[in-house]
Amino acid sequence: MERPTFMFWWDEVPSSELEISLTQPFVANPLWQKKIQVKKEGILKLELPQDVKLEDGNYVLTGNVPCSIQDDSSSFVRIAFRKVPSEEIDASKSAAENGIWFD
């Protein structure tokens, strides 16, 4: 898998756009940013564009929904993940057994 797919669950449609950014730890400039208007409740599927090439390493995907223009508060989610070389993965084991997945 060259690009991960992320899923977000929405209980209700937010009034503001979802602001997504993909960064690497300790790197100032985001690798990718996008604003998305959530149009319905339920699952929102987010796939990174073809031109976003992930090298092996650590990444952080942040989703932010500003609550109001006059209020400094917002709702956000932060997902830290690592892309590992495929040769490090034993296909006969689960992701957890390979040390890839944990909650």
PyRosetta script that sets phi, psi and omega in degrees:
from pyrosetta import init, pose_from_sequence

init()
pose = pose_from_sequence("MERPTFMFWWDEVPSSELEISLTQPFVANPLWQKKIQVKKEGILKLELPQDVKLEDGNYVLTGNVPCSIQDDSSSFVRIAFRKVPSEEIDASKSAAENGIWFD")
pose.set_psi(1, 119.2)
pose.set_omega(1, -179.0)
pose.set_phi(2, -85.9)
pose.set_psi(2, -33.1)
pose.set_omega(2, -179.2)
pose.set_phi(3, -132.6)
pose.set_psi(3, 127.2)
pose.set_omega(3, 178.6)
pose.set_phi(4, -74.1)
pose.set_psi(4, 159.3)
pose.set_omega(4, 173.4)
pose.set_phi(5, -113.4)
pose.set_psi(5, 134.8)
pose.set_omega(5, -179.2)
pose.set_phi(6, -114.3)
pose.set_psi(6, 144.0)
pose.set_omega(6, 179.1)
pose.set_phi(7, -121.2)
pose.set_psi(7, 135.1)
pose.set_omega(7, 177.4)
pose.set_phi(8, -124.3)
pose.set_psi(8, 138.7)
pose.set_omega(8, 178.1)
pose.set_phi(9, -103.4)
pose.set_psi(9, 130.9)
pose.set_omega(9, 179.2)
pose.set_phi(10, -116.9)
pose.set_psi(10, 121.0)
pose.set_omega(10, 174.4)
pose.set_phi(11, -74.3)
pose.set_psi(11, -31.6)
pose.set_omega(11, 178.8)
pose.set_phi(12, -148.4)
pose.set_psi(12, 159.0)
pose.set_omega(12, -179.4)
pose.set_phi(13, -76.8)
pose.set_psi(13, 122.3)
pose.set_omega(13, 179.4)
pose.set_phi(14, -72.6)
pose.set_psi(14, 152.6)
pose.set_omega(14, 179.9)
pose.set_phi(15, -78.8)
pose.set_psi(15, -20.0)
pose.set_omega(15, 179.8)
pose.set_phi(16, -107.6)
pose.set_psi(16, 162.3)
pose.set_omega(16, 176.7)
pose.set_phi(17, -71.8)
pose.set_psi(17, 148.5)
pose.set_omega(17, 173.5)
pose.set_phi(18, -80.1)
pose.set_psi(18, 123.5)
pose.set_omega(18, 179.5)
pose.set_phi(19, -101.6)
pose.set_psi(19, 115.1)
pose.set_omega(19, -177.3)
pose.set_phi(20, -107.4)
pose.set_psi(20, 138.0)
pose.set_omega(20, 172.0)
pose.set_phi(21, -141.1)
pose.set_psi(21, 144.6)
pose.set_omega(21, 176.5)
pose.set_phi(22, -116.4)
pose.set_psi(22, 122.4)
pose.set_omega(22, -178.0)
pose.set_phi(23, -131.3)
pose.set_psi(23, 169.7)
pose.set_omega(23, 169.7)
pose.set_phi(24, -113.8)
pose.set_psi(24, 144.7)
pose.set_omega(24, 178.9)
pose.set_phi(25, -55.9)
pose.set_psi(25, 137.4)
pose.set_omega(25, 176.4)
pose.set_phi(26, 66.4)
pose.set_psi(26, 18.7)
pose.set_omega(26, 174.8)
pose.set_phi(27, -116.2)
pose.set_psi(27, 123.7)
pose.set_omega(27, -172.1)
pose.set_phi(28, -67.2)
pose.set_psi(28, -45.6)
pose.set_omega(28, -173.8)
pose.set_phi(29, -89.1)
pose.set_psi(29, 133.5)
pose.set_omega(29, 177.6)
pose.set_phi(30, -64.5)
pose.set_psi(30, 148.9)
pose.set_omega(30, 174.0)
pose.set_phi(31, -75.8)
pose.set_psi(31, -29.9)
pose.set_omega(31, -176.3)
pose.set_phi(32, -159.3)
pose.set_psi(32, 142.5)
pose.set_omega(32, 176.0)
pose.set_phi(33, -140.8)
pose.set_psi(33, 148.5)
pose.set_omega(33, 177.4)
pose.set_phi(34, -159.4)
pose.set_psi(34, 146.3)
pose.set_omega(34, 172.0)
pose.set_phi(35, -107.1)
pose.set_psi(35, 134.0)
pose.set_omega(35, -176.8)
pose.set_phi(36, -127.5)
pose.set_psi(36, 131.0)
pose.set_omega(36, 173.6)
pose.set_phi(37, -88.3)
pose.set_psi(37, 115.8)
pose.set_omega(37, 177.0)
pose.set_phi(38, -76.3)
pose.set_psi(38, 121.7)
pose.set_omega(38, -171.7)
pose.set_phi(39, -101.8)
pose.set_psi(39, -16.1)
pose.set_omega(39, -179.8)
pose.set_phi(40, -154.0)
pose.set_psi(40, 160.5)
pose.set_omega(40, 176.2)
pose.set_phi(41, -69.8)
pose.set_psi(41, 159.1)
pose.set_omega(41, 177.4)
pose.set_phi(42, 110.5)
pose.set_psi(42, -150.0)
pose.set_omega(42, -174.4)
pose.set_phi(43, -88.8)
pose.set_psi(43, 131.2)
pose.set_omega(43, 171.9)
pose.set_phi(44, -108.7)
pose.set_psi(44, 122.1)
pose.set_omega(44, -179.9)
pose.set_phi(45, -97.6)
pose.set_psi(45, 127.6)
pose.set_omega(45, -179.5)
pose.set_phi(46, -121.2)
pose.set_psi(46, 118.0)
pose.set_omega(46, 175.1)
pose.set_phi(47, -112.5)
pose.set_psi(47, 136.4)
pose.set_omega(47, 177.4)
pose.set_phi(48, -68.7)
pose.set_psi(48, 144.6)
pose.set_omega(48, -180.0)
pose.set_phi(49, -65.3)
pose.set_psi(49, 158.8)
pose.set_omega(49, -179.4)
pose.set_phi(50, -56.1)
pose.set_psi(50, -34.6)
pose.set_omega(50, -175.5)
pose.set_phi(51, -79.0)
pose.set_psi(51, -5.1)
pose.set_omega(51, 176.1)
pose.set_phi(52, -90.1)
pose.set_psi(52, 105.2)
pose.set_omega(52, -179.0)
pose.set_phi(53, -100.8)
pose.set_psi(53, 120.4)
pose.set_omega(53, 179.7)
pose.set_phi(54, -96.8)
pose.set_psi(54, 122.8)
pose.set_omega(54, 172.6)
pose.set_phi(55, -84.4)
pose.set_psi(55, 166.6)
pose.set_omega(55, 174.8)
pose.set_phi(56, -60.7)
pose.set_psi(56, 132.8)
pose.set_omega(56, -179.7)
pose.set_phi(57, 152.6)
pose.set_psi(57, -172.7)
pose.set_omega(57, -176.3)
pose.set_phi(58, -96.9)
pose.set_psi(58, 144.6)
pose.set_omega(58, -178.7)
pose.set_phi(59, -141.5)
pose.set_psi(59, 159.5)
pose.set_omega(59, 174.4)
pose.set_phi(60, -133.5)
pose.set_psi(60, 124.9)
pose.set_omega(60, 174.1)
pose.set_phi(61, -105.1)
pose.set_psi(61, 125.2)
pose.set_omega(61, -179.4)
pose.set_phi(62, -119.7)
pose.set_psi(62, 131.8)
pose.set_omega(62, 174.0)
pose.set_phi(63, -116.7)
pose.set_psi(63, 128.6)
pose.set_omega(63, -175.1)
pose.set_phi(64, -132.3)
pose.set_psi(64, 133.0)
pose.set_omega(64, 174.6)
pose.set_phi(65, -122.8)
pose.set_psi(65, 106.2)
pose.set_omega(65, 176.1)
pose.set_phi(66, -61.1)
pose.set_psi(66, 133.7)
pose.set_omega(66, -176.8)
pose.set_phi(67, -76.8)
pose.set_psi(67, -39.2)
pose.set_omega(67, 176.0)
pose.set_phi(68, -160.1)
pose.set_psi(68, 160.7)
pose.set_omega(68, -179.0)
pose.set_phi(69, -68.2)
pose.set_psi(69, -36.1)
pose.set_omega(69, -176.0)
pose.set_phi(70, -87.2)
pose.set_psi(70, -11.4)
pose.set_omega(70, -176.5)
pose.set_phi(71, -108.7)
pose.set_psi(71, 138.8)
pose.set_omega(71, 179.3)
pose.set_phi(72, -80.7)
pose.set_psi(72, -4.4)
pose.set_omega(72, -177.1)
pose.set_phi(73, -80.4)
pose.set_psi(73, 157.5)
pose.set_omega(73, 177.0)
pose.set_phi(74, -158.0)
pose.set_psi(74, 165.3)
pose.set_omega(74, 174.1)
pose.set_phi(75, -106.5)
pose.set_psi(75, 138.2)
pose.set_omega(75, -179.8)
pose.set_phi(76, -148.4)
pose.set_psi(76, 161.4)
pose.set_omega(76, 173.7)
pose.set_phi(77, -132.6)
pose.set_psi(77, 143.1)
pose.set_omega(77, 178.3)
pose.set_phi(78, -128.6)
pose.set_psi(78, 126.3)
pose.set_omega(78, -178.9)
pose.set_phi(79, -119.5)
pose.set_psi(79, 116.9)
pose.set_omega(79, 175.5)
pose.set_phi(80, -98.1)
pose.set_psi(80, 133.4)
pose.set_omega(80, 178.7)
pose.set_phi(81, -146.8)
pose.set_psi(81, 163.2)
pose.set_omega(81, -179.2)
pose.set_phi(82, -129.6)
pose.set_psi(82, 134.1)
pose.set_omega(82, 171.9)
pose.set_phi(83, -93.5)
pose.set_psi(83, 125.4)
pose.set_omega(83, -178.2)
pose.set_phi(84, -115.2)
pose.set_psi(84, 154.2)
pose.set_omega(84, 177.0)
pose.set_phi(85, -62.3)
pose.set_psi(85, 138.8)
pose.set_omega(85, -177.4)
pose.set_phi(86, -60.8)
pose.set_psi(86, -27.7)
pose.set_omega(86, 179.7)
pose.set_phi(87, -69.9)
pose.set_psi(87, -13.7)
pose.set_omega(87, 176.5)
pose.set_phi(88, -83.0)
pose.set_psi(88, -7.1)
pose.set_omega(88, -175.3)
pose.set_phi(89, -103.3)
pose.set_psi(89, 126.8)
pose.set_omega(89, 175.8)
pose.set_phi(90, -91.3)
pose.set_psi(90, 109.6)
pose.set_omega(90, -174.9)
pose.set_phi(91, -62.7)
pose.set_psi(91, -19.8)
pose.set_omega(91, -179.9)
pose.set_phi(92, -81.5)
pose.set_psi(92, -6.8)
pose.set_omega(92, -179.8)
pose.set_phi(93, -109.7)
pose.set_psi(93, 158.3)
pose.set_omega(93, 176.3)
pose.set_phi(94, -73.5)
pose.set_psi(94, 168.1)
pose.set_omega(94, 177.7)
pose.set_phi(95, -60.1)
pose.set_psi(95, -40.4)
pose.set_omega(95, 179.3)
pose.set_phi(96, -64.1)
pose.set_psi(96, -41.9)
pose.set_omega(96, 179.1)
pose.set_phi(97, -65.9)
pose.set_psi(97, -27.3)
pose.set_omega(97, 176.7)
pose.set_phi(98, -82.5)
pose.set_psi(98, -2.0)
pose.set_omega(98, -179.7)
pose.set_phi(99, 76.0)
pose.set_psi(99, 21.5)
pose.set_omega(99, -176.5)
pose.set_phi(100, -95.5)
pose.set_psi(100, -39.6)
pose.set_omega(100, -172.7)
pose.set_phi(101, -111.9)
pose.set_psi(101, 133.2)
pose.set_omega(101, 171.4)
pose.set_phi(102, -155.4)
pose.set_psi(102, 156.3)
pose.set_omega(102, 178.8)
pose.set_phi(103, -107.5)
pose.dump_pdb("model.pdb")
